[in-house]
Each structure stands twice: as C-alpha cells, then as structure tokens.
Amino acid sequence: QVQLVESGGGLVQPGGSLRLSCAASGSLFRISTMGWYRLAPGKQRELVATVSTVGIAIYADLAKGRFTISRDSAKNTVYLQMNSLKPEDTAVYYCKMVVPSNRNLEVWGQGTLVTVSS
C-alpha cells in the first residue's frame, strides 16, 4: 500500500522561502506523475504544480516564476521549492500521486500547513 508523507511546512515571513517534501513508500513512485495542490481557507483545492515520470514540470499561474517542483527517484521523494512567498500562499499543501498505468490510481498525502505571515 502506497503512503505519501509531506513535510517542510511552517510559518514564514512574506518574501521568505520554504521547501516542501513528499516521501512515497512502495514501488510506484518511478511510474507515477507527482503533484502538489493546496487548500486555502474559504477556497477550493487548487493545483500548484505537477512533474511527470521524466521530469517534465507543469505549473499553475500562481506558481510560475516562484515555485519549483522536482523529483528524486532514488529517494522516492518529490519537492516543492517555494520562494517569494506571499500571505495568499497560506494553505495546506497536499502531495498527490497518479499512476497512469494503474487506471490513474490516485493517492493523497495528509497535507502540510504553510503559513505566510509577519
């Protein structure tokens, strides 16, 4: 059974940086598309970025120029480097795994809270 465990959230001042990590158990990581999503208070969950099995990254407009998604298959881990953080980036950030070869099986992590405030 696959599990995703996020870490790296916390409190940061506006303009600061954080790096989120999502570690996957099991053997599906290398064949999975990985993504980061976020859920802010009073809003719907939204896509932040995804990265394919070969490292092709796609970013939502909210992330372009500020966030970088990457993956390390040796560590079964996907990262989200967030720079120039703004108060509106405050949200719970979730990691998601999609396995295209297994009927698009989806697995979600439990989330990690990012708070951007002075």
N, C-alpha and C positions, 0 to 999 in steps of 0.2 A: 504494500500500500504506500502510495506516494504522500509525503508530507512536505509542506513548504513552511519555512520558519524565517520570518523577517526580523531584522534588527537594524539599529542605527538611528532610529527616530529620537526626537528630543526637542528641547527648547533652544531656539537660535534667534539671534537678533536680525532684524531686517538687513539685507545685504550680505549675510553670512552664508555658510555652506554646510551641507551635510552629505554623507554618503550612506545610502541605504543598501542593505544586503539581503538577499533571499537565498537561503540554502535549501536544496532539494534532496530528499532521501530517495533511495531506489535507483533504478537504472533508466528512467525515461527522459532524464534531463537532456541528453545529447540529441534526442529526436523531437524535442519539443520547442515550440515557439514560447518565449517567455515575455511577460509584460508587467508593467506597473500601472496601477489605477489608483484613484484617490476618491475619498468621500469626505466632502466638507459639510459642516453643519448647515442644514437647510437646503442642501443641494443634492442632485443625483450623482451617483458614482460616474466618474469620467475617466477616459483613457488618458494616460500620461505618455507612455512610450512602449513600444514592443521591439523585440530583437529576434530574428529568425535563427534557425539552426546554423546558418552560415555567417551570422553576424550582421545581417542587414537590419538597420535600425529605422524605425518609423516613429516620428514624434508628433504629438498633438501641438497645436499652435501655442498652447500655454507653456510648452516645454522648449520650444525651438530657441536655440541660442543660449539657453541657461542650464538645461539638464542634459546629461549624457547617460545612455543606457549601455551596458556592456555585459558580457558573459564570460565565465571561465569554466570550460567543460571539465578541466582537471579537478576543480573544486565543486562542481555541480552547483555553482552559485551565479546569480545574476545581480548586477549592481545598478544603482541609480545615483549618479553624482549630481547633486543639486547645488547650483551656485546662484548668487544674486537673489537670494530668497526674499519673498515679499510676504506681508501679512496674509494676503489672499491665498498663499500656498498652504496655509494651515489646514490640515486634513489628516485623516487616517489613510495611510498608503498601503495598498494591498498588492501582493505579488500574485500573478496568475500564470499557470502552465496550461498550454493547449497542445495536445498530442494529435496531429493531423492523421497519423496512420492508425489511430485507435478511435475512429469515429469522432474526432475532435473532442476527445475526453478533456474535461476542464477540472483543474484543481486550484483552489484558492488558499492563500495563507491567511493567518489570523489578523494581520494588519499591524502597522506600527504608527504611532502618533507623531506627527510633526507639528510643532507649534512655532510660528514665527511672530515674535513679539519683542518689543523693547521694554 
